[in-house]
Each structure stands twice: as C-alpha cells, then as structure tokens.
Amino acid sequence: YEIICINDGSKDNTGAILDELIAVYPKLRVVHQARNQGKAVGLNTAALVARGEFLLCIDGDAVLDRDVISWMLPHFIEGHRVGAVTGNPRIRTRSTLLGRLQVGEFSSIIGLIKRTQRIYGRVFTVSGVVAMFRKRALLQIGFWSPDMLTEDIDISWKLQTNHWDVRFEPHALCWILMPETLRGLWKQRLRWAMGGVQVIRKYFHVLRTWRLRRMVMVYLEYAISVFWAYAMALVLLIWTIGLFVEMPLRWQITIVPGWHGVLIGTTCLLQILVSMLLDRRYDHRIFRHYFWMIWYPLAYWMLNMCTTVWAVPRVLLRKRGKRAIWTSPDRGLRDPAKQIVGNENHSKQSKNPTETGAEP
C-alpha cells in the first residue's frame, strides 16, 4: 500500500509538516499544489499518481477506525461492477447542541437512508469524507468534475449512470470533525444544497432515459425535497404577511403544528431512533444524545429549507464550468489539530474516538 497526501495550496505549515513525515513514513508520498484548486482537482491528482487499483479517499481532518479497508475491499472482490464503496462517518465534535444534533442526523441521513436506498440498488451519494473507489471505474468516467461543488455527489452519479455499482459499508467507520457554529454550519450546508441542485440539473436526463430508470427514485427523492423547501418558505411568507395585513379567510395560516405536524415530527424522531438502534453496535454511546433530537425537526429542517431556497438561484446564476473552490468551515469549537494530537496521546486509554477530547 501507499499513502498519498495532497497539499492543496495550504497557507500554513502543512506542507513543511508533510515533508518531515516523509522521512518517518517510507510509504508516504506528498504532492504540493501551488494554489488551492479545489477538492476535485486534488482527488484527480492523487488518483493519477496512485499505483494501486483501489483508492481509499478521506479528508485531512478525518480519523479512520480499525479495519476499514478489510470491510470495504471484499465488496470489490465479490462484485466486478462495484465502482465505489462508501463508509460510515461518525461525529467526533459533540461539545455543543449543534454537534449533538448532527450525531442523530448522520445516523439517519447516512446510516438509515443509505441502507434504504440500497434496497432499490442506487444511492444518492457516497460520503466524501470516507469512500473507496476502483481506479478502472474512475478512468472510464473521467474522474472527478472540478466544477461541481459537491464532488462526492457528482462522482456517485457519474459512476451509477455508467452502470457501476455503489455500495454502503456500515462497518467502515470514520471519525470526523463537523461545524459547531451557526456560521460554519450555514456555509457547509449551503454548499451541500448548491451541490445537490447542480446534480439534479446536470442529470435531469435520467428521467427520460429508460436504461437509467433505477436512478429515477433517487432523483425524485431530492427533487421533492427542493419542492418541499419552497413550499415551506411560501407558507412562512404568507404567515408573516398575515401578521401585518388582514388576509382572506382561506389564506389565514398558523405555524402552530396540528395533528399532522405532530405526526411528521414524531415520525422523524422514530426514524432517528431506529437509525441509532442500528448504529449503536458501532457507536456505543450514541443514545446519550437522543434526548437532544427533539430539537432536530425545528433546527435542521429550518436550516435545510433556508439553504435550499438560497441555493437554487445561486446555482442557476452560477457560470457553468467554473471551478469549485471553497474554504472549509470551522471543525468544532476546539482546534482540530489539537483534537487529533489529543486523540493520539490518549489512544492507549480509549478505543472509542468520541472519548478523546471531542466529547465534553
């Protein structure tokens, strides 16, 4: 095996640290890019210089759990049309309410939904923070697209629309740092929303292509969520106007949830409960955060609504082919570098990465 690190035009001492590590780890190879060219270009660079057939791609602030490769590789050996296997990212930053809510969110939107999507044989996206690819498949489809804001969603669709299979391996754990400030979370989720809108615009042809019919359900799933966001925004707009202007009776709206609203919220909490039950075998302390999930429908549904409504016009006005470059949002309230150092210093005391400083 070999380890390839891409220094994507960093302005701190990342490059110097990587150069020092080369002398310590003979299997480490480092590629320095003069300026930030976006994650897709970095991944393409790494894939082109890699000697192996199977590429495990992770972010720089991610920590792989044990035996990740052992869980992922059998999928490629058993299925010659398997182009990618996505892992199971787990949240390490849990020191705030936003961080704790993301614990349940990731179990639900990644763990449970990916399991469900695999029933009809397709997934919306691999997890960009931890995914393994077959290099031959990447060569066929032309690698990652530099103009896509969410390269992980796009590569998933490029593979599947070219009849490569994408699988989910829940045992392949990767402990990640996520934003714990509203500003950082907004930046991240806006990019996710814009990337999703880019994908449904780019792959609209799946709706009229019979050989891609298995992608239709995944496409409609996201398209309906965009429609929901605008419908919800319209309801809130009418309600706000009604506070200042007398509206006709049929236009009078209340945002106090009725029985149907309570039913939807309860369904959401049950979904998170089921996902946590499935994931507790990997994250034994996950249920200590279920108490906070009561805030998830309000906080994150509102956030997703706002980011989606704002994302659509930005994507439509965005110049096609423009390279996707961004700066990462905060990765928790504490210094991620110190967290990783803390994780290394305490690795002998704990086997669970959530106990190494990311927990309060």
C-alpha positions as CSV (number, residue, x, y, z in Angstrom):
1,Y,0.0,0.0,0.0
2,E,0.9,3.7,-0.2
3,I,-0.3,6.9,1.5
4,I,-0.7,9.9,-0.8
5,C,-1.3,13.4,0.8
6,I,-2.3,16.3,-1.4
7,N,-1.3,19.7,0.0
8,D,-3.9,21.8,-1.9
9,G,-2.1,25.2,-1.7
10,S,-2.2,25.5,2.1
11,K,-1.0,28.8,3.6
12,D,0.1,27.4,7.0
13,N,2.9,25.0,7.8
14,T,1.0,21.9,6.5
15,G,3.5,21.4,3.7
16,A,6.5,21.5,6.0
17,I,4.9,19.0,8.3
18,L,4.2,16.6,5.5
19,D,7.8,16.9,4.2
20,E,9.1,16.0,7.7
21,L,6.7,13.0,7.8
22,I,8.1,11.6,4.6
23,A,11.4,10.7,6.5
24,V,9.4,8.9,9.1
25,Y,6.9,7.0,6.9
26,P,8.6,5.5,3.8
27,K,5.2,4.7,2.2
28,L,4.1,8.3,2.4
29,R,4.1,10.4,-0.8
30,V,3.2,14.1,-0.8
31,V,2.1,16.2,-3.7
32,H,2.2,20.0,-3.3
33,Q,-0.1,22.2,-5.3
34,A,0.9,25.8,-5.7
35,R,-2.6,27.1,-5.0
36,N,-6.0,25.9,-3.9
37,Q,-7.6,24.3,-6.9
38,G,-10.5,22.6,-5.2
39,K,-11.0,19.1,-3.7
40,A,-11.9,17.5,-7.1
41,V,-8.6,18.5,-8.6
42,G,-6.7,17.2,-5.5
43,L,-8.5,13.9,-5.8
44,N,-7.8,13.7,-9.5
45,T,-4.1,14.4,-8.8
46,A,-3.9,11.7,-6.2
47,A,-5.7,9.2,-8.4
48,L,-3.3,9.8,-11.3
49,V,-0.2,9.3,-9.3
50,A,-1.5,6.3,-7.3
51,R,0.0,2.9,-8.2
52,G,-2.8,0.8,-6.8
53,E,-6.2,-0.2,-8.3
54,F,-8.2,0.6,-5.2
55,L,-8.2,4.1,-3.7
56,L,-9.4,4.9,-0.2
57,C,-10.1,8.7,-0.1
58,I,-10.5,10.6,3.2
59,D,-10.4,14.2,4.3
60,G,-7.4,15.6,6.1
61,D,-9.2,16.0,9.4
62,A,-10.8,12.5,9.4
63,V,-9.6,9.6,11.6
64,L,-10.1,6.1,10.2
65,D,-11.3,3.4,12.5
66,R,-9.6,0.0,12.6
67,D,-10.1,-2.5,9.8
68,V,-11.8,0.0,7.4
69,I,-10.0,-1.4,4.4
70,S,-10.9,-5.0,5.5
71,W,-14.6,-4.1,5.5
72,M,-14.6,-2.3,2.2
73,L,-12.3,-4.3,-0.1
74,P,-14.4,-7.5,-0.2
75,H,-17.2,-5.6,-2.0
76,F,-14.8,-5.0,-4.9
77,I,-13.6,-8.6,-4.9
78,E,-17.1,-10.0,-4.9
79,G,-18.6,-7.7,-7.5
80,H,-16.6,-6.8,-10.6
81,R,-19.0,-3.9,-11.4
82,V,-18.6,-2.3,-7.9
83,G,-17.1,1.1,-8.6
84,A,-17.2,2.6,-5.1
85,V,-18.0,1.7,-1.5
86,T,-18.9,4.5,0.9
87,G,-18.1,4.2,4.6
88,N,-19.9,5.3,7.8
89,P,-18.8,8.7,9.1
90,R,-19.3,9.3,12.8
91,I,-19.3,12.7,14.5
92,R,-16.5,13.4,16.9
93,T,-17.3,17.1,17.7
94,R,-20.1,16.8,20.3
95,S,-19.4,19.7,22.7
96,T,-22.4,21.8,21.6
97,L,-26.1,21.4,20.8
98,L,-25.3,21.7,17.1
99,G,-22.7,18.9,17.3
100,R,-25.0,16.6,19.2
101,L,-27.9,17.1,16.8
102,Q,-25.5,16.0,14.0
103,V,-24.9,12.7,15.7
104,G,-28.6,11.7,15.2
105,E,-28.7,13.4,11.8
106,F,-25.7,11.4,10.4
107,S,-27.2,8.1,11.7
108,S,-30.4,9.0,10.0
109,I,-29.4,10.6,6.7
110,I,-26.4,8.4,6.1
111,G,-26.9,5.2,8.0
112,L,-30.6,4.6,7.6
113,I,-31.2,6.4,4.3
114,K,-28.3,4.7,2.5
115,R,-29.5,1.3,3.8
116,T,-32.9,2.2,2.4
117,Q,-31.6,3.4,-1.0
118,R,-29.6,0.2,-1.4
119,I,-32.9,-1.6,-1.5
120,Y,-33.5,-0.3,-5.0
121,G,-29.8,-0.6,-5.9
122,R,-28.7,3.1,-6.0
123,V,-27.5,5.7,-3.5
124,F,-27.7,9.5,-3.8
125,T,-24.1,9.9,-2.8
126,V,-21.0,8.4,-1.3
127,S,-19.7,10.1,1.8
128,G,-16.9,12.4,0.6
129,V,-15.0,12.0,3.8
130,V,-14.6,8.2,3.5
131,A,-15.1,6.3,0.3
132,M,-13.1,3.7,-1.6
133,F,-13.0,3.6,-5.4
134,R,-11.9,1.3,-8.2
135,K,-9.4,3.1,-10.3
136,R,-10.6,1.4,-13.5
137,A,-14.1,2.8,-12.9
138,L,-12.7,6.3,-12.4
139,L,-10.7,6.1,-15.6
140,Q,-13.8,5.2,-17.5
141,I,-15.9,8.1,-16.3
142,G,-13.2,10.7,-16.4
143,F,-12.5,11.0,-12.6
144,W,-14.0,13.9,-10.5
145,S,-15.5,17.0,-12.1
146,P,-13.7,20.2,-11.0
147,D,-16.8,22.4,-11.4
148,M,-19.1,20.5,-9.0
149,L,-19.4,22.0,-5.5
150,T,-20.1,18.5,-4.0
151,E,-17.7,16.3,-5.9
152,D,-18.9,13.3,-3.8
153,I,-22.5,13.5,-5.1
154,D,-21.3,14.0,-8.7
155,I,-18.9,11.1,-8.7
156,S,-21.6,8.9,-7.3
157,W,-24.0,9.8,-10.2
158,K,-21.2,9.6,-12.8
159,L,-20.5,6.0,-11.7
160,Q,-24.1,4.9,-11.4
161,T,-25.2,6.4,-14.7
162,N,-22.3,4.5,-16.3
163,H,-23.6,1.3,-14.7
164,W,-21.1,1.0,-11.9
165,D,-22.5,-0.1,-8.6
166,V,-22.0,2.0,-5.4
167,R,-22.4,0.2,-2.1
168,F,-22.6,1.2,1.6
169,E,-20.5,-0.5,4.3
170,P,-21.7,0.5,7.8
171,H,-18.7,-1.2,9.5
172,A,-16.2,1.1,7.7
173,L,-16.2,3.8,10.4
174,C,-14.5,7.2,10.0
175,W,-14.5,9.7,12.9
176,I,-14.9,13.3,11.6
177,L,-15.0,16.9,12.8
178,M,-18.1,18.9,11.9
179,P,-19.0,22.6,12.3
180,E,-20.3,23.6,15.7
181,T,-21.1,27.3,15.0
182,L,-24.1,28.6,13.1
183,R,-21.9,30.4,10.6
184,G,-19.8,27.3,9.9
185,L,-22.8,25.1,9.6
186,W,-24.6,27.5,7.2
187,K,-21.5,27.7,4.9
188,Q,-21.3,23.9,4.8
189,R,-25.0,23.2,4.3
190,L,-25.3,25.9,1.7
191,R,-22.5,24.3,-0.3
192,W,-24.2,20.9,0.1
193,A,-27.5,22.3,-1.1
194,M,-25.9,24.0,-4.1
195,G,-24.1,20.8,-5.0
196,G,-27.3,18.8,-4.8
197,V,-29.1,21.3,-7.1
198,Q,-26.2,21.2,-9.5
199,V,-26.5,17.4,-9.7
200,I,-30.3,17.3,-10.3
201,R,-29.8,19.9,-13.1
202,K,-26.9,18.0,-14.6
203,Y,-28.6,14.6,-14.5
204,F,-32.1,15.7,-15.5
205,H,-31.8,13.3,-18.4
206,V,-32.2,10.2,-16.1
207,L,-35.9,11.0,-16.1
208,R,-36.2,10.3,-19.8
209,T,-33.6,7.5,-20.2
210,W,-35.0,4.0,-19.7
211,R,-31.6,2.4,-19.0
212,L,-31.1,4.7,-16.1
213,R,-34.6,4.1,-14.6
214,R,-33.1,2.9,-11.2
215,M,-31.8,6.4,-10.7
216,V,-35.3,8.0,-11.0
217,M,-36.3,7.2,-7.4
218,V,-33.0,8.8,-6.1
219,Y,-33.6,11.8,-8.4
220,L,-37.2,12.3,-7.3
221,E,-36.2,12.0,-3.6
222,Y,-34.0,15.0,-3.8
223,A,-36.2,17.0,-6.2
224,I,-39.2,16.6,-3.9
225,S,-37.1,17.9,-1.0
226,V,-36.3,21.0,-3.0
227,F,-40.1,21.5,-3.8
228,W,-40.8,21.0,0.0
229,A,-38.3,23.7,0.9
230,Y,-40.0,26.2,-1.4
231,A,-43.5,25.2,-0.2
232,M,-42.4,25.6,3.4
233,A,-40.9,29.0,2.6
234,L,-44.1,30.1,0.9
235,V,-46.2,29.1,3.9
236,L,-43.9,31.1,6.3
237,L,-44.1,34.1,3.9
238,I,-47.9,34.0,3.9
239,W,-48.0,33.6,7.7
240,T,-45.6,36.6,8.1
241,I,-47.7,38.8,5.9
242,G,-50.8,37.8,7.8
243,L,-49.2,39.3,11.0
244,F,-49.4,42.7,9.5
245,V,-52.2,42.6,6.8
246,E,-55.6,41.1,7.2
247,M,-55.8,38.1,4.9
248,P,-58.8,36.4,3.4
249,L,-60.0,33.5,5.5
250,R,-58.7,30.9,3.1
251,W,-55.2,32.5,3.2
252,Q,-55.1,32.6,7.0
253,I,-52.3,30.3,8.1
254,T,-50.9,29.2,11.5
255,I,-47.5,27.8,12.1
256,V,-48.6,26.0,15.2
257,P,-48.5,22.4,14.2
258,G,-51.7,20.4,14.1
259,W,-52.1,16.7,14.4
260,H,-50.4,16.2,11.0
261,G,-47.4,18.3,12.1
262,V,-47.0,16.3,15.3
263,L,-47.2,13.1,13.2
264,I,-44.4,14.3,10.9
265,G,-42.2,15.3,13.9
266,T,-42.9,12.0,15.7
267,T,-42.0,10.1,12.5
268,C,-38.7,12.0,12.3
269,L,-37.9,11.1,15.9
270,L,-38.8,7.5,15.3
271,Q,-36.6,7.4,12.2
272,I,-33.6,8.8,14.2
273,L,-34.4,6.2,17.0
274,V,-34.3,3.3,14.5
275,S,-31.1,4.6,13.0
276,M,-29.5,4.9,16.4
277,L,-30.6,1.4,17.2
278,L,-28.8,0.2,14.1
279,D,-25.7,2.2,14.8
280,R,-25.2,1.5,18.4
281,R,-23.1,-1.5,17.6
282,Y,-20.5,0.9,16.1
283,D,-21.0,3.9,18.5
284,H,-21.9,2.5,21.9
285,R,-22.5,5.9,23.4
286,I,-24.8,7.2,20.7
287,F,-28.0,7.0,22.8
288,R,-26.8,9.6,25.3
289,H,-27.5,12.2,22.5
290,Y,-31.0,11.1,21.7
291,F,-32.5,13.5,24.2
292,W,-31.4,16.4,22.1
293,M,-33.0,15.1,18.9
294,I,-36.3,16.8,19.9
295,W,-34.8,20.0,18.5
296,Y,-33.7,18.4,15.2
297,P,-37.0,18.9,13.3
298,L,-37.1,22.6,14.2
299,A,-33.5,23.5,13.9
300,Y,-32.3,21.5,10.9
301,W,-35.5,21.5,8.8
302,M,-35.4,25.3,9.0
303,L,-31.7,25.3,8.1
304,N,-32.2,23.0,5.2
305,M,-35.2,25.0,4.0
306,C,-33.2,28.3,4.0
307,T,-30.1,26.8,2.4
308,T,-32.1,25.1,-0.4
309,V,-34.2,28.2,-1.2
310,W,-31.0,30.3,-1.4
311,A,-29.0,27.6,-3.3
312,V,-31.3,27.3,-6.3
313,P,-30.9,30.8,-7.6
314,R,-27.2,30.8,-6.9
315,V,-26.7,27.7,-8.9
316,L,-28.9,29.0,-11.8
317,L,-26.9,32.2,-11.9
318,R,-23.5,30.4,-11.4
319,K,-21.3,30.3,-14.5
320,R,-21.2,26.7,-15.9
321,G,-17.7,25.2,-15.8
322,K,-16.5,27.5,-13.1
323,R,-14.1,25.6,-10.8
324,A,-15.5,24.8,-7.4
325,I,-13.1,26.2,-4.8
326,W,-14.1,26.9,-1.2
327,T,-12.6,27.3,2.3
328,S,-13.6,24.8,4.9
329,P,-15.9,25.9,7.7
330,D,-15.0,25.5,11.4
331,R,-14.5,21.9,12.5
332,G,-15.7,22.3,16.0
333,L,-15.2,24.9,18.7
334,R,-11.7,23.5,19.5
335,D,-8.6,23.4,17.4
336,P,-8.9,20.3,15.2
337,A,-5.1,19.9,15.2
338,K,-5.1,19.7,19.0
339,Q,-8.0,17.3,18.9
340,I,-6.1,14.9,16.7
341,V,-3.0,15.2,18.9
342,G,-5.2,14.6,21.9
343,N,-6.6,11.5,20.1
344,E,-3.0,10.2,19.6
345,N,-2.0,10.8,23.1
346,H,-5.0,9.1,24.6
347,S,-5.3,6.2,22.1
348,K,-4.0,3.8,24.6
349,Q,-6.6,4.8,27.2
350,S,-9.7,4.6,24.9
351,K,-10.8,2.7,21.9
352,N,-13.7,5.0,21.1
353,P,-12.6,8.2,19.3
354,T,-15.6,10.1,20.8
355,E,-13.8,9.8,24.2
356,T,-10.6,11.6,23.1
357,G,-11.5,15.2,23.6
358,A,-14.3,15.8,21.1
359,E,-16.7,14.9,23.9
360,P,-17.4,17.5,26.7
